[in-house]
Amino acid sequence: WYQRRVRAFNAKFQERWFVLTDKTLTYHTPNGHTEKGRISVNCIRCCELVEEETFNRPRLFQVVYSDKEKLRALYLQSDTKQTQDEWIQCIRLVSEKSCPERMLRHYHSGAYIKKKWSCCQKSEKKND
């Protein structure tokens, strides 16, 4: 449905090939052959921009999803603003269509680093 290379954050930003369908968001090695992870769109809670200062990188966005009742964030970096906007729009479209009542109304525009949010300095880990 939609696929493009973007960088994903784990210990460092590594290039990954992402594929979005109406059921899953998967990510693969840069050549697209080996799947590295899979997120059901039913588990996605929001897809939003991330403050550039959070990781000192431009064009960041996050996919917040539930994993065994715990919220996790996948941080992504696109090559262009247009690509960033397209990914956010597409991920929102499929996840809101799949399960609109589970979408977060509030989110953090930063990351939880050193026991506090970079955007608001709150120490509680939950999204509010």
MITI-932775 format. One record per atom (N, C-alpha, C, O): residue number from 1; x, y, z; residue in one letter; atom name. Coordinates in Angstrom, 1 decimal. Each point is the difference from the previous one (the first is absolute). Layout:
BEGIN
{rec NUM, {X, Y, Z}, a, CA} ...
***
This chain:
BEGIN
{rec 1, {0.8, -1.2, 0.0}, w, N} {rec 1, {-0.8, 1.2, 0.0}, w, CA} {rec 1, {0.9, 1.2, 0.0}, w, C} {rec 1, {-0.2, 0.9, -0.9}, w, O} {rec 2, {1.1, -0.7, 1.9}, y, N} {rec 2, {0.9, 1.1, 0.0}, y, CA} {rec 2, {1.3, -0.5, 0.5}, y, C} {rec 2, {0.1, -0.7, 1.0}, y, O} {rec 3, {1.0, 0.9, -1.7}, q, N} {rec 3, {1.3, -0.4, 0.4}, q, CA} {rec 3, {1.0, 1.0, -0.4}, q, C} {rec 3, {0.0, 0.6, -1.0}, q, O} {rec 4, {1.0, -0.4, 1.9}, r, N} {rec 4, {1.1, 1.0, -0.2}, r, CA} {rec 4, {1.1, -0.3, 1.0}, r, C} {rec 4, {-0.3, -0.6, 1.1}, r, O} {rec 5, {1.5, 1.0, -1.4}, r, N} {rec 5, {1.1, -0.1, 1.0}, r, CA} {rec 5, {-0.1, 1.2, 0.9}, r, C} {rec 5, {-0.1, 1.2, -0.4}, r, O} {rec 6, {0.2, -1.4, 1.7}, v, N} {rec 6, {0.2, 1.0, 1.0}, v, CA} {rec 6, {0.9, -0.6, 1.1}, v, C} {rec 6, {0.2, -1.2, 0.0}, v, O} {rec 7, {0.4, 2.1, 0.8}, r, N} {rec 7, {0.9, -0.5, 1.0}, r, CA} {rec 7, {-0.9, -0.2, 1.3}, r, C} {rec 7, {-0.8, 0.8, 0.3}, r, O} {rec 8, {1.1, -1.8, 0.4}, a, N} {rec 8, {-0.6, -0.4, 1.3}, a, CA} {rec 8, {1.0, 0.2, 1.1}, a, C} {rec 8, {1.2, -0.3, -0.2}, a, O} {rec 9, {-1.7, 0.6, 1.4}, f, N} {rec 9, {0.8, 0.2, 1.1}, f, CA} {rec 9, {0.0, -1.3, 0.9}, f, C} {rec 9, {-1.1, -0.4, 0.5}, f, O} {rec 10, {2.2, -0.2, -0.3}, n, N} {rec 10, {0.1, -0.9, 1.1}, n, CA} {rec 10, {1.2, 0.5, 0.8}, n, C} {rec 10, {-0.2, 1.0, 0.7}, n, O} {rec 11, {1.4, -1.6, -0.7}, a, N} {rec 11, {1.1, 0.6, 0.7}, a, CA} {rec 11, {0.6, 1.2, -0.8}, a, C} {rec 11, {0.6, 0.9, 0.5}, a, O} {rec 12, {-0.8, -1.0, -1.8}, k, N} {rec 12, {0.4, 1.1, -1.0}, k, CA} {rec 12, {-1.0, 0.0, -1.1}, k, C} {rec 12, {-0.8, -1.0, -0.2}, k, O} {rec 13, {0.7, 2.0, -0.6}, f, N} {rec 13, {-0.9, 0.0, -1.1}, f, CA} {rec 13, {0.6, -0.8, -1.1}, f, C} {rec 13, {1.1, 0.3, -0.5}, f, O} {rec 14, {-1.8, -1.4, 0.1}, q, N} {rec 14, {0.5, -0.8, -1.0}, q, CA} {rec 14, {-1.1, 0.0, -1.1}, q, C} {rec 14, {-1.2, 0.1, 0.2}, q, O} {rec 15, {1.7, -0.2, -1.5}, e, N} {rec 15, {-0.9, 0.0, -1.1}, e, CA} {rec 15, {-0.8, -1.3, 0.0}, e, C} {rec 15, {0.6, -1.1, 0.1}, e, O} {rec 16, {-1.9, 1.2, -0.3}, r, N} {rec 16, {-0.9, -1.1, -0.1}, r, CA} {rec 16, {-1.0, 0.2, -1.1}, r, C} {rec 16, {-0.3, 1.1, -0.4}, r, O} {rec 17, {-0.2, -2.2, -0.2}, w, N} {rec 17, {-1.0, 0.1, -1.0}, w, CA} {rec 17, {-1.3, -0.3, 0.7}, w, C} {rec 17, {-0.2, -1.1, 0.6}, w, O} {rec 18, {-0.8, 2.1, -0.7}, f, N} {rec 18, {-1.2, -0.2, 0.7}, f, CA} {rec 18, {-1.1, -0.3, -1.0}, f, C} {rec 18, {0.0, 0.6, -1.1}, f, O} {rec 19, {-1.0, -1.4, 1.5}, v, N} {rec 19, {-1.1, -0.3, -0.8}, v, CA} {rec 19, {-1.3, 0.1, 0.8}, v, C} {rec 19, {-0.1, -0.6, 1.1}, v, O} {rec 20, {-0.8, 1.4, -1.5}, l, N} {rec 20, {-1.3, 0.2, 0.7}, l, CA} {rec 20, {-1.1, -0.6, -0.8}, l, C} {rec 20, {-0.1, 0.3, -1.2}, l, O} {rec 21, {-0.7, -1.2, 1.8}, t, N} {rec 21, {-1.2, -0.5, -0.6}, t, CA} {rec 21, {-1.1, 0.4, 0.9}, t, C} {rec 21, {0.1, 0.6, 1.0}, t, O} {rec 22, {-1.3, -1.1, -1.4}, d, N} {rec 22, {-1.2, 0.3, 0.9}, d, CA} {rec 22, {0.0, -0.8, 1.2}, d, C} {rec 22, {-0.9, 0.1, 0.9}, d, O} {rec 23, {1.9, -1.1, -0.8}, k, N} {rec 23, {0.1, -0.8, 1.2}, k, CA} {rec 23, {1.2, 0.2, 0.9}, k, C} {rec 23, {0.0, -0.2, 1.2}, k, O} {rec 24, {1.2, 0.5, -1.9}, t, N} {rec 24, {1.2, 0.0, 0.7}, t, CA} {rec 24, {1.0, 1.1, -0.5}, t, C} {rec 24, {-0.1, 0.5, -1.1}, t, O} {rec 25, {1.0, -0.1, 2.0}, l, N} {rec 25, {1.1, 0.8, -0.3}, l, CA} {rec 25, {1.2, -0.9, 0.2}, l, C} {rec 25, {0.3, -0.3, 1.2}, l, O} {rec 26, {0.4, 0.0, -2.2}, t, N} {rec 26, {1.2, -0.9, 0.1}, t, CA} {rec 26, {1.3, 0.8, -0.4}, t, C} {rec 26, {-0.1, 0.9, -0.8}, t, O} {rec 27, {1.2, -1.4, 1.4}, y, N} {rec 27, {1.2, 0.7, -0.4}, y, CA} {rec 27, {1.1, -1.1, -0.2}, y, C} {rec 27, {0.0, -1.1, 0.6}, y, O} {rec 28, {0.8, 1.4, -1.6}, h, N} {rec 28, {0.9, -1.0, -0.6}, h, CA} {rec 28, {1.4, 0.6, -0.1}, h, C} {rec 28, {0.2, 1.2, 0.1}, h, O} {rec 29, {0.8, -2.1, -0.4}, t, N} {rec 29, {1.3, 0.4, -0.3}, t, CA} {rec 29, {-0.1, 1.0, -1.2}, t, C} {rec 29, {-0.9, -0.1, -0.8}, t, O} {rec 30, {1.9, 0.9, 0.6}, p, N} {rec 30, {0.0, 1.0, -1.1}, p, CA} {rec 30, {-0.3, -0.6, -1.4}, p, C} {rec 30, {-0.6, 0.6, -0.9}, p, O} {rec 31, {1.0, -1.9, 0.6}, n, N} {rec 31, {-0.3, -0.6, -1.3}, n, CA} {rec 31, {-1.5, -0.5, 0.0}, n, C} {rec 31, {-0.4, -0.5, -1.1}, n, O} {rec 32, {-0.3, 0.5, 2.2}, g, N} {rec 32, {-1.3, -0.5, 0.1}, g, CA} {rec 32, {-0.3, -1.5, 0.1}, g, C} {rec 32, {-1.1, -0.4, 0.0}, g, O} {rec 33, {2.2, -0.3, 0.1}, h, N} {rec 33, {-0.1, -1.5, 0.0}, h, CA} {rec 33, {-0.3, -0.6, 1.4}, h, C} {rec 33, {-0.7, -0.9, 0.1}, h, O} {rec 34, {1.3, 1.5, 1.0}, t, N} {rec 34, {-0.2, -0.6, 1.3}, t, CA} {rec 34, {-0.8, 0.9, 0.9}, t, C} {rec 34, {0.3, 1.1, 0.3}, t, O} {rec 35, {-1.4, -1.7, 0.2}, e, N} {rec 35, {-0.9, 0.8, 0.8}, e, CA} {rec 35, {0.6, 0.1, 1.4}, e, C} {rec 35, {0.5, -1.0, 0.6}, e, O} {rec 36, {-0.4, 2.2, 0.0}, k, N} {rec 36, {0.6, 0.3, 1.3}, k, CA} {rec 36, {-1.1, 0.2, 1.1}, k, C} {rec 36, {0.3, -0.1, 1.1}, k, O} {rec 37, {-1.5, 0.5, -1.5}, g, N} {rec 37, {-1.1, 0.2, 0.9}, g, CA} {rec 37, {-1.3, 0.2, -0.6}, g, C} {rec 37, {-0.1, 0.2, -1.2}, g, O} {rec 38, {-1.0, -0.3, 2.0}, r, N} {rec 38, {-1.3, 0.0, -0.5}, r, CA} {rec 38, {-0.9, 0.6, 1.1}, r, C} {rec 38, {0.1, -0.3, 1.2}, r, O} {rec 39, {-0.9, 1.3, -1.6}, i, N} {rec 39, {-1.0, 0.6, 0.9}, i, CA} {rec 39, {-1.4, -0.1, -0.6}, i, C} {rec 39, {-0.1, 0.5, -1.2}, i, O} {rec 40, {-0.8, -1.0, 1.9}, s, N} {rec 40, {-1.4, -0.1, -0.5}, s, CA} {rec 40, {-0.6, 1.5, 0.0}, s, C} {rec 40, {0.3, 0.7, 1.0}, s, O} {rec 41, {-1.0, -0.3, -2.0}, v, N} {rec 41, {-0.6, 1.3, 0.0}, v, CA} {rec 41, {-1.0, 0.1, 1.1}, v, C} {rec 41, {-0.3, 1.1, 0.4}, v, O} {rec 42, {-0.3, -2.2, 0.1}, n, N} {rec 42, {-0.9, 0.1, 1.1}, n, CA} {rec 42, {0.7, 0.4, 1.3}, n, C} {rec 42, {-0.7, 0.5, 0.9}, n, O} {rec 43, {2.0, -0.6, -0.9}, c, N} {rec 43, {0.8, 0.4, 1.2}, c, CA} {rec 43, {0.5, 1.4, 0.0}, c, C} {rec 43, {0.5, 0.5, 1.0}, c, O} {rec 44, {-0.6, 0.1, -2.2}, i, N} {rec 44, {0.5, 1.4, -0.1}, i, CA} {rec 44, {-0.9, 1.0, 0.7}, i, C} {rec 44, {-1.2, -0.1, -0.2}, i, O} {rec 45, {1.8, 0.9, 1.1}, r, N} {rec 45, {-0.8, 1.0, 0.8}, r, CA} {rec 45, {0.1, 1.4, -0.5}, r, C} {rec 45, {-0.9, 0.8, 0.2}, r, O} {rec 46, {2.0, -0.5, -0.9}, c, N} {rec 46, {0.1, 1.3, -0.6}, c, CA} {rec 46, {1.3, 0.1, -0.9}, c, C} {rec 46, {0.9, -0.9, 0.1}, c, O} {rec 47, {-0.9, 1.8, -1.0}, c, N} {rec 47, {1.1, 0.3, -0.9}, c, CA} {rec 47, {0.1, 1.5, -0.1}, c, C} {rec 47, {-0.8, 0.6, -0.6}, c, O} {rec 48, {1.9, -0.1, 1.2}, e, N} {rec 48, {0.1, 1.4, 0.1}, e, CA} {rec 48, {1.5, 0.5, -0.1}, e, C} {rec 48, {0.9, -0.8, 0.0}, e, O} {rec 49, {-0.7, 2.1, -0.2}, l, N} {rec 49, {1.3, 0.6, -0.1}, l, CA} {rec 49, {0.7, -0.1, 1.3}, l, C} {rec 49, {-0.6, -0.1, 1.1}, l, O} {rec 50, {2.0, 0.1, -1.2}, v, N} {rec 50, {0.8, 0.0, 1.1}, v, CA} {rec 50, {0.9, 1.3, -0.1}, v, C} {rec 50, {0.5, 0.3, -1.1}, v, O} {rec 51, {-0.3, 0.4, 2.2}, e, N} {rec 51, {0.8, 1.2, 0.0}, e, CA} {rec 51, {1.4, -0.4, -0.5}, e, C} {rec 51, {0.6, -0.9, 0.4}, e, O} {rec 52, {-0.1, 1.8, -1.3}, e, N} {rec 52, {1.3, -0.3, -0.6}, e, CA} {rec 52, {1.1, 0.0, 1.1}, e, C} {rec 52, {1.0, -0.8, -0.2}, e, O} {rec 53, {-1.1, 1.6, 1.2}, e, N} {rec 53, {1.0, 0.0, 1.1}, e, CA} {rec 53, {0.1, -1.3, 0.8}, e, C} {rec 53, {1.1, -0.2, 0.6}, e, O} {rec 54, {-2.1, -0.6, -0.7}, t, N} {rec 54, {0.0, -1.3, 0.8}, t, CA} {rec 54, {1.2, -0.8, -0.3}, t, C} {rec 54, {0.7, -0.5, 0.9}, t, O} {rec 55, {-0.4, 0.3, -2.2}, f, N} {rec 55, {1.2, -0.8, -0.4}, f, CA} {rec 55, {0.9, 0.8, -0.9}, f, C} {rec 55, {0.9, -0.6, -0.6}, f, O} {rec 56, {-1.1, 1.9, 0.5}, n, N} {rec 56, {0.8, 0.8, -0.8}, n, CA} {rec 56, {0.0, -0.5, -1.5}, n, C} {rec 56, {1.1, 0.0, -0.6}, n, O} {rec 57, {-2.3, -0.3, 0.2}, r, N} {rec 57, {-0.2, -0.5, -1.4}, r, CA} {rec 57, {-1.2, 0.6, -0.6}, r, C} {rec 57, {-1.0, 0.2, 0.7}, r, O} {rec 58, {1.0, 0.2, -2.0}, p, N} {rec 58, {-1.2, 0.6, -0.6}, p, CA} {rec 58, {-1.0, -1.1, -0.5}, p, C} {rec 58, {0.4, -1.2, -0.1}, p, O} {rec 59, {-1.6, 1.6, -0.1}, r, N} {rec 59, {-1.1, -0.8, -0.6}, r, CA} {rec 59, {-0.3, -1.3, 0.8}, r, C} {rec 59, {-0.1, -1.1, -0.6}, r, O} {rec 60, {0.0, 1.2, 1.9}, l, N} {rec 60, {-0.3, -1.1, 0.8}, l, CA} {rec 60, {-1.5, -0.2, 0.2}, l, C} {rec 60, {-0.7, 1.0, 0.1}, l, O} {rec 61, {0.3, -2.2, 0.1}, f, N} {rec 61, {-1.4, -0.2, 0.4}, f, CA} {rec 61, {0.0, -1.4, 0.8}, f, C} {rec 61, {1.0, -0.7, -0.1}, f, O} {rec 62, {-2.1, 0.5, 0.8}, q, N} {rec 62, {0.0, -1.2, 0.9}, q, CA} {rec 62, {-1.3, -0.7, -0.3}, q, C} {rec 62, {-1.1, 0.5, -0.3}, q, O} {rec 63, {1.2, -1.8, 0.4}, v, N} {rec 63, {-1.2, -0.9, 0.0}, v, CA} {rec 63, {0.0, -0.6, 1.4}, v, C} {rec 63, {0.8, -0.8, 0.4}, v, O} {rec 64, {-1.9, 1.2, 0.4}, v, N} {rec 64, {-0.2, -0.5, 1.3}, v, CA} {rec 64, {-1.0, -1.2, -0.1}, v, C} {rec 64, {-1.0, 0.1, -0.6}, v, O} {rec 65, {1.4, -1.2, 1.2}, y, N} {rec 65, {-0.8, -1.3, -0.2}, y, CA} {rec 65, {0.0, -0.7, 1.3}, y, C} {rec 65, {0.9, 0.1, 0.9}, y, O} {rec 66, {-1.9, -0.9, -0.7}, s, N} {rec 66, {0.0, -0.9, 1.2}, s, CA} {rec 66, {0.6, -1.3, -0.3}, s, C} {rec 66, {-0.2, -0.6, -1.0}, s, O} {rec 67, {1.0, 0.1, 2.0}, d, N} {rec 67, {0.7, -1.2, -0.1}, d, CA} {rec 67, {-0.2, -0.7, 1.4}, d, C} {rec 67, {0.6, 0.3, 0.9}, d, O} {rec 68, {-1.5, -1.3, -0.9}, k, N} {rec 68, {-0.3, -0.7, 1.2}, k, CA} {rec 68, {-0.4, 1.0, 1.1}, k, C} {rec 68, {0.5, -0.1, 1.1}, k, O} {rec 69, {-1.5, 0.9, -1.4}, e, N} {rec 69, {-0.6, 1.0, 0.9}, e, CA} {rec 69, {1.0, 1.1, 0.4}, e, C} {rec 69, {-0.3, 0.8, 0.9}, e, O} {rec 70, {1.4, -0.7, -1.5}, k, N} {rec 70, {1.0, 1.1, 0.3}, k, CA} {rec 70, {0.2, 0.8, -1.2}, k, C} {rec 70, {0.1, -0.5, -1.2}, k, O} {rec 71, {-0.1, 1.9, 1.3}, l, N} {rec 71, {0.2, 0.8, -1.1}, l, CA} {rec 71, {1.5, 0.1, -0.4}, l, C} {rec 71, {0.8, 0.2, 0.9}, l, O} {rec 72, {-0.5, -0.3, -2.1}, r, N} {rec 72, {1.3, 0.2, -0.5}, r, CA} {rec 72, {0.0, 1.0, -1.2}, r, C} {rec 72, {-1.0, 0.2, -0.6}, r, O} {rec 73, {2.2, 0.4, 0.3}, a, N} {rec 73, {0.1, 0.9, -1.1}, a, CA} {rec 73, {1.1, -0.4, -0.9}, a, C} {rec 73, {1.1, -0.4, 0.4}, a, O} {rec 74, {-1.5, 0.4, -1.7}, l, N} {rec 74, {1.0, -0.2, -1.1}, l, CA} {rec 74, {0.3, 1.3, -0.6}, l, C} {rec 74, {-0.9, 0.6, -0.5}, l, O} {rec 75, {2.1, -0.1, 0.6}, y, N} {rec 75, {0.4, 1.3, -0.5}, y, CA} {rec 75, {0.5, -0.2, -1.4}, y, C} {rec 75, {0.9, -0.8, -0.3}, y, O} {rec 76, {-1.4, 1.6, -0.7}, l, N} {rec 76, {0.4, -0.1, -1.4}, l, CA} {rec 76, {0.5, 1.4, -0.5}, l, C} {rec 76, {-0.4, 1.0, 0.5}, l, O} {rec 77, {1.3, -1.1, -1.4}, q, N} {rec 77, {0.5, 1.2, -0.7}, q, CA} {rec 77, {-0.1, -0.2, -1.5}, q, C} {rec 77, {0.5, -1.0, -0.6}, q, O} {rec 78, {-1.2, 2.0, -0.1}, s, N} {rec 78, {-0.1, -0.1, -1.4}, s, CA} {rec 78, {1.0, 0.9, -0.7}, s, C} {rec 78, {0.6, 0.8, 0.6}, s, O} {rec 79, {-0.4, -1.1, -1.9}, d, N} {rec 79, {1.0, 0.8, -0.8}, d, CA} {rec 79, {-0.6, 1.4, -0.3}, d, C} {rec 79, {0.8, 0.9, -0.2}, d, O} {rec 80, {-2.1, -0.8, 0.0}, t, N} {rec 80, {-0.5, 1.3, -0.4}, t, CA} {rec 80, {-1.3, 0.3, 0.8}, t, C} {rec 80, {-0.6, -0.9, 0.6}, t, O} {rec 81, {0.2, 2.2, -0.5}, k, N} {rec 81, {-1.2, 0.4, 0.7}, k, CA} {rec 81, {-1.2, -0.7, -0.7}, k, C} {rec 81, {-0.9, -0.4, 0.7}, k, O} {rec 82, {0.9, 0.4, -2.0}, q, N} {rec 82, {-1.1, -0.6, -0.7}, q, CA} {rec 82, {-0.2, -1.5, 0.4}, q, C} {rec 82, {-1.1, -0.5, 0.2}, q, O} {rec 83, {2.2, -0.3, -0.2}, t, N} {rec 83, {0.0, -1.4, 0.4}, t, CA} {rec 83, {-0.5, -0.1, 1.5}, t, C} {rec 83, {-0.8, -0.9, 0.3}, t, O} {rec 84, {1.2, 1.8, 0.5}, q, N} {rec 84, {-0.4, 0.0, 1.4}, q, CA} {rec 84, {-1.5, 0.2, 0.1}, q, C} {rec 84, {-0.8, -0.8, 0.7}, q, O} {rec 85, {0.3, 1.8, -1.4}, d, N} {rec 85, {-1.5, 0.3, 0.0}, d, CA} {rec 85, {-0.8, -1.2, -0.6}, d, C} {rec 85, {-1.0, -0.3, 0.5}, d, O} {rec 86, {1.5, -0.3, -1.5}, e, N} {rec 86, {-0.7, -1.2, -0.7}, e, CA} {rec 86, {-0.1, -1.1, 1.0}, e, C} {rec 86, {-1.0, -0.7, 0.1}, e, O} {rec 87, {2.2, 0.3, 0.6}, w, N} {rec 87, {-0.1, -1.1, 1.0}, w, CA} {rec 87, {-0.9, 0.3, 1.1}, w, C} {rec 87, {-0.8, -0.9, 0.3}, w, O} {rec 88, {0.8, 2.1, 0.3}, i, N} {rec 88, {-0.9, 0.3, 1.1}, i, CA} {rec 88, {-1.4, -0.1, -0.5}, i, C} {rec 88, {-0.9, -0.6, 0.7}, i, O} {rec 89, {0.6, 1.2, -1.8}, q, N} {rec 89, {-1.4, -0.1, -0.5}, q, CA} {rec 89, {-0.5, -1.4, -0.3}, q, C} {rec 89, {-1.1, -0.4, 0.4}, q, O} {rec 90, {2.0, -0.5, -1.0}, c, N} {rec 90, {-0.4, -1.3, -0.3}, c, CA} {rec 90, {-0.2, -0.9, 1.3}, c, C} {rec 90, {-0.9, -0.7, 0.1}, c, O} {rec 91, {1.9, 0.9, 0.8}, i, N} {rec 91, {-0.1, -0.8, 1.2}, i, CA} {rec 91, {-1.2, 0.4, 0.8}, i, C} {rec 91, {-0.8, -0.9, 0.6}, i, O} {rec 92, {0.5, 2.2, -0.5}, r, N} {rec 92, {-1.2, 0.5, 0.7}, r, CA} {rec 92, {-1.3, -0.6, -0.6}, r, C} {rec 92, {-0.9, -0.5, 0.6}, r, O} {rec 93, {0.9, 0.5, -2.0}, l, N} {rec 93, {-1.2, -0.4, -0.7}, l, CA} {rec 93, {-0.3, -1.5, 0.3}, l, C} {rec 93, {-1.1, -0.3, 0.4}, l, O} {rec 94, {2.1, -0.6, -0.5}, v, N} {rec 94, {-0.3, -1.4, 0.3}, v, CA} {rec 94, {-0.2, -0.3, 1.4}, v, C} {rec 94, {-0.9, -0.8, 0.4}, v, O} {rec 95, {1.6, 1.5, 0.5}, s, N} {rec 95, {-0.2, -0.3, 1.5}, s, CA} {rec 95, {-1.3, 0.5, 0.5}, s, C} {rec 95, {-0.7, -0.6, 0.8}, s, O} {rec 96, {0.3, 1.8, -1.2}, e, N} {rec 96, {-1.3, 0.6, 0.4}, e, CA} {rec 96, {-1.1, -0.7, -0.6}, e, C} {rec 96, {-1.1, -0.2, 0.7}, e, O} {rec 97, {1.2, -0.3, -1.9}, k, N} {rec 97, {-1.1, -0.8, -0.6}, k, CA} {rec 97, {-0.1, -1.4, 0.7}, k, C} {rec 97, {-1.1, -0.4, 0.2}, k, O} {rec 98, {2.2, -0.1, 0.2}, s, N} {rec 98, {0.0, -1.3, 0.6}, s, CA} {rec 98, {-0.6, 0.0, 1.4}, s, C} {rec 98, {-0.8, -0.9, 0.4}, s, O} {rec 99, {1.1, 1.9, 0.4}, c, N} {rec 99, {-0.4, 0.0, 1.4}, c, CA} {rec 99, {0.0, 1.4, 0.6}, c, C} {rec 99, {0.8, 0.4, 0.8}, c, O} {rec 100, {-1.8, 0.5, -1.3}, p, N} {rec 100, {0.0, 1.4, 0.4}, p, CA} {rec 100, {-0.1, 0.2, 1.5}, p, C} {rec 100, {0.5, 1.0, 0.5}, p, O} {rec 101, {-1.2, -1.8, 0.2}, e, N} {rec 101, {-0.2, 0.2, 1.5}, e, CA} {rec 101, {1.3, -0.2, 0.8}, e, C} {rec 101, {0.1, 0.4, 1.1}, e, O} {rec 102, {0.9, -1.1, -1.7}, r, N} {rec 102, {1.2, -0.2, 0.7}, r, CA} {rec 102, {1.1, 1.0, -0.2}, r, C} {rec 102, {1.1, 0.0, 0.6}, r, O} {rec 103, {-1.3, 1.0, -1.5}, m, N} {rec 103, {1.0, 1.0, -0.3}, m, CA} {rec 103, {0.2, 0.9, 1.2}, m, C} {rec 103, {-1.0, 0.4, 0.7}, m, O} {rec 104, {2.2, 0.0, -0.4}, l, N} {rec 104, {0.3, 0.9, 1.1}, l, CA} {rec 104, {-0.4, 1.4, -0.4}, l, C} {rec 104, {0.1, 0.5, -1.1}, l, O} {rec 105, {-0.7, 0.2, 2.1}, r, N} {rec 105, {-0.4, 1.4, -0.2}, r, CA} {rec 105, {1.2, 0.9, 0.4}, r, C} {rec 105, {0.0, 1.2, -0.5}, r, O} {rec 106, {0.9, -1.6, 1.3}, h, N} {rec 106, {1.2, 0.8, 0.4}, h, CA} {rec 106, {1.2, -0.9, -0.3}, h, C} {rec 106, {0.0, -1.2, 0.1}, h, O} {rec 107, {1.1, 1.9, -0.4}, y, N} {rec 107, {1.3, -0.7, -0.2}, y, CA} {rec 107, {1.1, 0.9, 0.4}, y, C} {rec 107, {-0.2, 1.2, 0.1}, y, O} {rec 108, {1.4, -1.7, 0.1}, h, N} {rec 108, {1.2, 0.8, 0.2}, h, CA} {rec 108, {0.7, 0.2, -1.3}, h, C} {rec 108, {0.2, -1.0, -0.8}, h, O} {rec 109, {0.2, 2.2, 0.6}, s, N} {rec 109, {0.8, 0.3, -1.3}, s, CA} {rec 109, {1.5, -0.2, 0.1}, s, C} {rec 109, {0.7, 0.3, -0.9}, s, O} {rec 110, {-0.3, -0.8, 2.1}, g, N} {rec 110, {1.4, -0.4, 0.2}, g, CA} {rec 110, {0.1, -1.4, 0.3}, g, C} {rec 110, {-0.8, -0.9, -0.5}, g, O} {rec 111, {1.9, 0.5, 1.2}, a, N} {rec 111, {0.2, -1.4, 0.4}, a, CA} {rec 111, {0.3, -0.1, 1.5}, a, C} {rec 111, {0.4, 1.0, 0.6}, a, O} {rec 112, {-0.6, -2.2, -0.1}, y, N} {rec 112, {0.2, -0.2, 1.4}, y, CA} {rec 112, {1.5, -0.4, 0.2}, y, C} {rec 112, {0.4, -1.1, -0.3}, y, O} {rec 113, {0.4, 2.0, 0.7}, i, N} {rec 113, {1.4, -0.1, 0.1}, i, CA} {rec 113, {0.5, 0.3, 1.4}, i, C} {rec 113, {-0.4, 1.1, 0.6}, i, O} {rec 114, {1.2, -1.9, 0.1}, k, N} {rec 114, {0.5, 0.3, 1.3}, k, CA} {rec 114, {-1.1, 0.3, 1.0}, k, C} {rec 114, {0.1, 0.9, 0.8}, k, O} {rec 115, {-1.2, -1.8, -0.8}, k, N} {rec 115, {-1.1, 0.1, 0.9}, k, CA} {rec 115, {-0.8, 1.2, 0.0}, k, C} {rec 115, {-0.7, 0.4, 0.9}, k, O} {rec 116, {0.6, 0.3, -2.1}, k, N} {rec 116, {-0.9, 1.1, -0.2}, k, CA} {rec 116, {-0.2, 0.2, -1.5}, k, C} {rec 116, {0.8, -0.4, -0.8}, k, O} {rec 117, {-1.9, 1.1, 0.5}, w, N} {rec 117, {-0.4, 0.3, -1.4}, w, CA} {rec 117, {0.8, 1.2, -0.4}, w, C} {rec 117, {0.1, 1.0, 0.7}, w, O} {rec 118, {0.5, -1.0, -1.9}, s, N} {rec 118, {0.9, 1.1, -0.5}, s, CA} {rec 118, {-0.9, 1.2, -0.4}, s, C} {rec 118, {0.5, 1.1, 0.0}, s, O} {rec 119, {-1.8, -1.3, -0.2}, c, N} {rec 119, {-0.8, 1.1, -0.5}, c, CA} {rec 119, {-0.6, 0.8, 1.2}, c, C} {rec 119, {-0.1, 1.2, -0.1}, c, O} {rec 120, {-0.3, -1.8, 1.2}, c, N} {rec 120, {-0.6, 0.7, 1.1}, c, CA} {rec 120, {0.7, -0.2, 1.4}, c, C} {rec 120, {-0.4, 0.6, 1.0}, c, O} {rec 121, {1.4, -1.5, -1.0}, q, N} {rec 121, {0.8, -0.3, 1.2}, q, CA} {rec 121, {-0.8, -0.8, 1.1}, q, C} {rec 121, {0.5, -0.1, 1.1}, q, O} {rec 122, {-1.7, -0.4, -1.4}, k, N} {rec 122, {-0.7, -0.8, 0.9}, k, CA} {rec 122, {0.7, -1.3, 0.2}, k, C} {rec 122, {0.6, -0.5, -0.9}, k, O} {rec 123, {-0.7, 0.0, 2.1}, s, N} {rec 123, {0.7, -1.3, 0.3}, s, CA} {rec 123, {-0.9, -1.2, -0.1}, s, C} {rec 123, {0.5, -1.1, -0.2}, s, O} {rec 124, {-1.8, 1.3, 0.1}, e, N} {rec 124, {-0.9, -1.2, -0.2}, e, CA} {rec 124, {0.1, -0.5, -1.4}, e, C} {rec 124, {0.0, 0.8, -1.0}, e, O} {rec 125, {0.1, -2.1, 0.8}, k, N} {rec 125, {0.3, -0.5, -1.3}, k, CA} {rec 125, {-1.2, -0.1, -0.9}, k, C} {rec 125, {0.1, 0.0, -1.2}, k, O} {rec 126, {-1.3, 0.0, 1.8}, k, N} {rec 126, {-1.3, -0.1, -0.8}, k, CA} {rec 126, {-0.2, 1.2, -0.9}, k, C} {rec 126, {0.4, 1.1, 0.3}, k, O} {rec 127, {-1.1, -1.3, -1.4}, n, N} {rec 127, {-0.4, 1.0, -0.9}, n, CA} {rec 127, {-1.2, 0.7, 0.6}, n, C} {rec 127, {-1.0, -0.7, 0.3}, n, O} {rec 128, {1.0, 2.0, -0.2}, d, N} {rec 128, {-1.2, 0.7, 0.5}, d, CA} {rec 128, {-0.1, 1.4, -0.6}, d, C} {rec 128, {-1.0, 0.7, 0.3}, d, O} 
***
